[in-house]
Amino acid sequence: MRPVTCLTCAAEVLARKSSWDQTTVQWSAEAVERCVERKQQLPPNERPNRNAFLGCHALKDSVRAAAVRGALEIQDEDPLKTNPEAHQ
């Protein structure tokens, strides 16, 4: 796992990318306090684990950016998926 800093709130987490589609994130107490999205109140819903934090979009983008620039190694050797329709 490698440290990755959120480009929005500067929360630093430990992250690992097994593939482009799978990411593991380990939050420290300080990162939890810094994260803007974690502080926002979620609307009530009927899910059994309704208090679970589903993830921070800004951090997800920051982890992906770290992987793209090579600062976070991807364990799977498959290349970054692209949208072939976007290149027409």
C-alpha positions as CSV (number, residue, x, y, z in Angstrom):
1,M,0.0,0.0,0.0
2,R,1.2,3.5,-0.9
3,P,0.2,6.9,0.5
4,V,-2.1,8.9,-1.8
5,T,-3.3,12.4,-1.0
6,C,-6.7,13.6,-2.1
7,L,-6.4,16.5,-4.5
8,T,-9.5,18.1,-3.0
9,C,-9.1,18.0,0.8
10,A,-5.5,16.8,1.2
11,A,-6.6,13.7,3.2
12,E,-3.8,11.1,3.0
13,V,-4.8,7.5,2.8
14,L,-3.0,4.2,2.0
15,A,-4.1,2.8,-1.3
16,R,-3.5,-0.3,-3.4
17,K,-4.7,-1.0,-6.9
18,S,-5.1,-4.6,-7.7
19,S,-6.5,-3.7,-11.1
20,W,-8.0,-0.6,-12.8
21,D,-11.4,-1.7,-11.4
22,Q,-10.3,-2.7,-7.9
23,T,-8.9,-0.4,-5.2
24,T,-8.2,-1.0,-1.5
25,V,-8.1,2.1,0.7
26,Q,-7.0,2.3,4.3
27,W,-8.2,5.4,6.2
28,S,-6.4,7.0,9.1
29,A,-8.3,8.9,11.8
30,E,-6.7,12.1,10.4
31,A,-7.9,11.3,6.9
32,V,-11.4,10.6,8.1
33,E,-11.5,14.0,9.8
34,R,-10.2,15.9,6.7
35,C,-12.5,14.3,4.1
36,V,-15.2,16.7,3.1
37,E,-17.5,13.9,1.6
38,R,-17.3,11.8,4.8
39,K,-18.5,14.8,6.8
40,Q,-21.6,15.3,4.6
41,Q,-24.8,13.8,6.0
42,L,-26.2,11.0,3.9
43,P,-30.0,11.0,3.2
44,P,-31.8,8.2,5.1
45,N,-32.3,4.9,3.2
46,E,-33.5,1.4,3.9
47,R,-30.2,-0.4,3.3
48,P,-29.3,-2.9,6.1
49,N,-25.9,-1.2,6.6
50,R,-27.2,2.3,5.9
51,N,-24.5,4.0,7.9
52,A,-21.7,2.6,5.8
53,F,-19.6,5.1,3.9
54,L,-19.6,4.1,0.2
55,G,-16.6,6.1,-0.8
56,C,-15.3,9.5,-1.6
57,H,-15.5,10.5,-5.3
58,A,-12.7,13.1,-5.0
59,L,-10.4,10.5,-3.4
60,K,-11.4,7.9,-6.1
61,D,-10.3,10.5,-8.7
62,S,-7.1,11.2,-6.8
63,V,-6.2,7.5,-6.6
64,R,-6.9,7.0,-10.3
65,A,-4.7,10.0,-11.1
66,A,-1.9,8.6,-9.0
67,A,-2.2,5.3,-10.9
68,V,-2.2,7.0,-14.3
69,R,0.9,9.0,-13.5
70,G,2.7,5.9,-12.2
71,A,2.8,6.9,-8.5
72,L,0.6,4.0,-7.6
73,E,1.4,0.7,-9.1
74,I,-1.3,-1.5,-10.6
75,Q,-0.9,-5.1,-9.6
76,D,-2.7,-6.5,-12.7
77,E,-0.8,-6.1,-15.9
78,D,-3.9,-5.4,-18.1
79,P,-3.7,-1.9,-19.6
80,L,-6.0,1.0,-18.7
81,K,-9.4,0.4,-20.3
82,T,-10.4,3.0,-22.8
83,N,-13.7,3.9,-24.5
84,P,-13.2,3.0,-28.2
85,E,-16.3,5.0,-29.1
86,A,-14.6,8.2,-27.8
87,H,-11.8,7.9,-30.4
88,Q,-14.1,7.9,-33.5
